Amino acid sequence: MPGRAPFRIGDHTIPAGQRATIGLPVSMLPDHTPVSLRVHVIHGRREGPVSFVSAAVHGDEVIGVEIARRLLDQKALDGVRGTLLVVPIVNTFGFLHHSRYLPDRRDLNRSFPGSETGSLASRLAHLFLHEVVARCDFGIDLHSAAINRTNLPQVRVSPDNLGLMELARVFGAPVILPSKERDGSLRAEAADRGVETLLYEAGEGLRIDESAVRIGLAGILRVLRHRGMLGGRVPTGPKRPPLLARSSTWLRAPGGGMLRTLRRDGQVVAKGDLMALVASPFGGEDLEIRAPNAGIIVGQAVMPVVNEGDAVFHLAEIERQVEGIVAEDVALHLSRDPLFDEDEII
């Protein structure tokens, strides 16, 4: 029988059973240093889905880069069925300058679908969307919170998409948070093209959180196995099944001053619980931030200096337990128990 056809991307051809890192030209820096979108292609010998894993769409969200790096070192990828496209750094400009944005101050994740003749952000969005994302059956996009905020590991999915909900359950992050696609986002454009895309959020900008990295890596391997791209041994499911959130809201500082937080990511709170205090540098009565409803903390500010109206806590209201586990147990195990055995991830 004839072998599987090679995979073509840009001007490059990767034969079946091989892997290669290729560069797709993006632009020239002012000093004429070329900049490319680097894609690692693993083109399996056997037929299967085409999928992508991407990170650093926002250049300061480095945790995804570390997850992608560890993914590419996994021995399980040697037997991939189908084709896996891994892009550890989408926004090279922002990554090099420790910035969320591109040099033109545009947010790449609000610039899709882009165009070949538009702004720098628009051109990069167009290239990534058409050369990588649109060629896939599904994908996983890796993010973190912005600088001076942190996110509990969570997967965000489009509401009412049962296929994505199943992938989110398999991924196994502590919380599944339904979230509408925003105009100009990668998720929105991928959805319009029938490419199911999970969004993994974890950790803080410009920081590496080991637990969040391990959860993300294990989740990706599970999803690839679930979709028939991997055989052999991959990490087992998490010890605590994920919670499904009904909705979420940001609690904001009632005034400016020094912030003292009394809760942390992963804790479950009841309506009326005291979450934080904001104090004037000159003394006086503290301003209280209390929970407007019961929920689990899925994100929070880590900067102790706040302005009035700054977002302090991201509180998710739990709709149900995806597989019957109570919310109080999740908070307890997040604070005390490892989510994965030490030998589960290479």
Residue pairs with C-beta under 8 A, 6 or more apart in sequence:
3 16
3 45
4 16
4 17
4 43
4 44
4 45
4 46
4 47
5 16
6 13
6 14
6 15
6 16
6 43
7 13
7 14
7 16
7 41
7 43
7 83
8 14
9 22
9 24
9 39
9 41
9 85
9 131
9 132
9 135
10 22
10 24
10 25
10 131
12 20
12 22
12 41
14 20
14 22
14 41
14 43
15 43
16 43
16 44
16 45
17 43
17 44
17 45
18 43
19 40
19 41
19 42
19 43
19 77
20 40
20 41
21 38
21 39
21 40
21 41
22 38
22 39
22 41
23 36
23 37
23 38
23 39
24 36
24 37
24 38
24 39
24 127
24 131
25 34
25 35
25 36
26 35
26 36
26 37
26 92
26 123
26 124
26 127
27 34
27 35
27 120
27 123
27 124
28 34
28 35
29 35
35 92
35 93
36 92
37 87
37 90
37 92
37 124
37 127
37 128
37 131
37 132
38 87
38 88
38 89
38 92
39 85
39 86
39 87
39 131
39 132
40 72
40 85
40 86
40 87
40 88
41 83
41 84
41 85
42 77
42 80
42 83
42 84
42 85
42 86
43 83
44 79
44 80
44 81
44 82
44 83
44 84
44 229
46 81
46 82
47 81
47 82
48 80
48 81
48 82
48 83
48 228
48 229
49 81
49 82
49 83
49 136
49 137
49 138
49 227
49 228
49 229
50 82
50 83
50 84
50 85
50 135
50 136
50 137
51 82
51 83
51 84
51 85
51 136
51 137
51 138
51 139
51 140
51 224
51 227
51 229
52 84
52 85
52 86
52 87
52 132
52 133
52 136
52 139
52 140
53 68
53 71
53 84
53 85
53 86
53 87
53 139
53 140
53 142
53 220
54 64
54 68
54 86
54 87
54 90
54 128
54 132
54 133
54 139
54 140
54 141
54 142
54 186
55 61
55 63
55 64
55 65
55 67
55 68
55 87
55 88
55 89
55 90
55 141
55 142
56 62
56 64
56 65
56 88
56 89
56 90
56 91
56 94
56 95
57 90
57 91
57 108
57 109
57 141
57 143
57 186
58 91
58 94
58 100
58 101
58 107
58 108
58 109
58 143
58 146
58 205
59 89
59 91
59 92
59 93
59 94
59 95
59 96
59 97
59 98
59 99
59 100
59 101
59 102
60 94
60 95
60 98
60 99
60 100
60 146
60 147
60 205
60 206
61 100
61 142
61 143
61 144
61 205
62 95
62 144
62 205
62 206
62 207
62 208
63 142
63 144
63 202
63 203
63 204
63 207
63 208
63 209
63 212
63 213
63 216
64 88
64 142
64 143
64 144
64 200
64 216
65 88
65 89
65 95
66 208
66 213
67 142
67 213
67 216
67 217
67 220
68 86
68 87
68 88
68 142
69 88
70 213
70 217
70 345
71 77
71 86
71 217
71 220
71 221
72 86
72 88
73 346
74 217
74 221
74 346
75 346
76 221
76 230
76 231
76 232
76 233
76 234
77 84
77 230
79 230
79 231
79 232
80 224
80 229
80 230
81 228
81 229
81 230
81 231
82 228
82 229
84 224
84 229
85 132
85 135
85 136
87 128
87 132
89 95
90 108
90 124
90 128
91 102
91 108
91 124
93 99
93 102
93 103
93 120
94 100
94 101
94 102
94 108
97 103
98 206
100 107
100 146
100 147
100 205
101 107
101 108
102 108
102 120
102 121
102 124
103 120
104 119
104 120
104 121
106 119
106 120
106 121
106 122
107 121
108 121
108 124
108 125
109 182
109 184
109 185
109 186
110 182
110 183
110 184
110 185
111 119
111 121
111 122
111 124
111 125
111 184
112 125
112 129
112 184
112 185
112 186
112 188
112 189
113 125
113 126
113 129
113 189
114 121
114 122
114 123
114 124
114 125
114 126
114 127
114 129
115 122
115 123
115 126
116 123
116 126
117 123
118 126
125 186
128 186
129 186
129 189
129 190
133 139
133 186
133 189
133 190
133 193
133 195
133 197
134 190
134 193
134 195
136 195
137 195
137 196
137 227
138 167
138 195
138 196
138 197
138 198
138 227
139 190
139 195
139 196
139 197
139 198
140 171
140 197
140 198
140 200
140 219
140 220
140 223
141 186
141 187
141 197
141 198
141 199
141 200
142 200
142 216
143 199
143 200
143 201
143 202
144 151
144 201
144 202
144 203
144 204
144 205
144 207
144 212
145 151
145 201
145 203
145 204
145 205
145 299
146 205
147 204
147 205
147 206
148 204
148 205
148 301
148 302
148 303
149 204
149 205
149 299
149 300
149 301
149 302
149 311
150 203
150 204
150 207
150 209
150 265
150 299
150 300
150 302
151 201
151 202
151 203
151 204
151 265
151 298
151 299
151 314
152 174
152 175
152 202
152 265
152 266
152 296
152 297
152 298
152 299
152 334
153 173
153 174
153 175
153 200
153 201
153 202
153 203
153 211
153 212
153 215
153 216
154 173
154 174
154 175
154 176
154 177
154 200
154 201
154 202
154 298
155 168
155 171
155 173
155 175
155 176
155 177
155 198
155 199
155 200
155 201
155 219
155 242
156 176
156 177
156 178
156 179
156 198
156 199
156 200
156 201
157 164
157 165
157 167
157 168
157 176
157 177
157 178
157 179
157 198
157 199
158 164
158 178
158 179
158 180
158 181
158 187
158 191
159 178
159 179
159 180
160 178
161 196
163 196
164 196
164 197
164 198
165 176
167 196
167 198
167 223
167 226
167 227
168 176
168 198
168 242
169 176
169 241
169 242
169 322
169 323
170 219
170 222
170 223
170 226
171 198
171 200
171 219
171 220
171 222
171 223
171 242
172 215
172 218
172 219
172 222
172 237
172 238
172 241
172 242
173 200
173 202
173 215
173 216
173 219
173 238
173 242
174 215
174 238
174 240
174 242
174 243
174 266
174 330
174 334
174 339
175 242
175 243
175 244
175 245
175 296
175 298
175 316
176 242
176 243
176 244
176 245
176 322
177 245
177 248
177 298
177 316
178 244
178 245
179 199
181 187
181 188
181 191
182 188
186 197
187 197
187 199
190 196
190 197
191 197
198 223
200 216
200 219
201 299
202 209
202 212
202 213
202 215
202 216
203 209
203 212
203 213
204 302
211 338
211 339
214 339
214 340
214 345
215 238
215 339
215 340
217 235
217 345
218 234
218 235
218 238
218 340
218 344
218 345
221 230
221 234
221 235
222 234
222 235
222 237
224 230
224 234
225 231
225 234
235 340
235 344
235 345
236 344
238 339
238 340
239 333
239 337
239 338
239 339
239 340
240 325
240 329
240 330
240 333
240 334
240 337
240 339
241 321
241 322
241 323
241 324
241 325
242 322
243 296
243 318
243 321
243 322
243 325
243 327
243 330
244 318
244 319
244 320
244 321
244 322
245 295
245 296
245 298
245 316
245 317
245 318
245 319
246 316
246 317
246 318
246 319
247 316
247 317
248 295
248 298
248 314
248 315
248 316
248 317
249 292
249 314
249 315
249 317
250 311
250 312
250 313
250 314
250 315
251 275
251 289
251 291
251 292
251 311
251 312
251 313
251 314
251 315
252 309
252 310
252 311
252 312
253 259
253 278
253 287
253 289
253 306
253 307
253 308
253 309
253 310
253 312
254 278
254 287
254 288
254 289
254 308
255 278
255 280
255 287
255 308
256 278
256 306
256 307
256 308
257 278
257 279
257 280
257 281
257 287
257 305
257 306
258 278
258 279
258 280
258 281
258 304
258 305
258 306
259 276
259 277
259 278
259 301
259 303
259 304
259 305
259 306
259 312
260 276
260 277
260 278
260 279
260 286
260 304
261 275
261 276
261 300
261 301
261 312
261 313
262 274
262 275
262 276
262 277
263 269
263 273
263 275
263 276
263 297
263 300
263 313
264 297
264 300
264 335
265 297
265 298
265 299
265 300
265 334
266 296
266 297
266 330
266 331
266 334
266 335
267 296
267 297
267 331
267 334
267 335
268 294
268 295
268 296
268 297
268 327
268 328
268 330
268 331
269 275
269 291
269 294
269 295
269 296
269 297
269 315
270 291
270 294
271 291
271 292
271 293
271 294
272 290
272 291
273 290
273 291
274 288
274 289
274 290
275 289
275 290
275 291
275 312
275 313
276 288
276 289
276 312
276 313
277 286
277 287
277 288
277 289
278 286
278 287
278 289
278 306
279 286
279 287
289 312
289 313
291 315
292 315
293 315
293 317
294 317
294 318
295 315
295 316
295 317
295 318
296 315
296 316
296 318
296 327
296 330
296 331
297 313
297 314
297 315
297 316
298 314
298 315
298 316
299 313
299 314
300 312
300 313
300 314
301 310
301 311
301 312
301 313
306 312
318 327
321 327
333 339
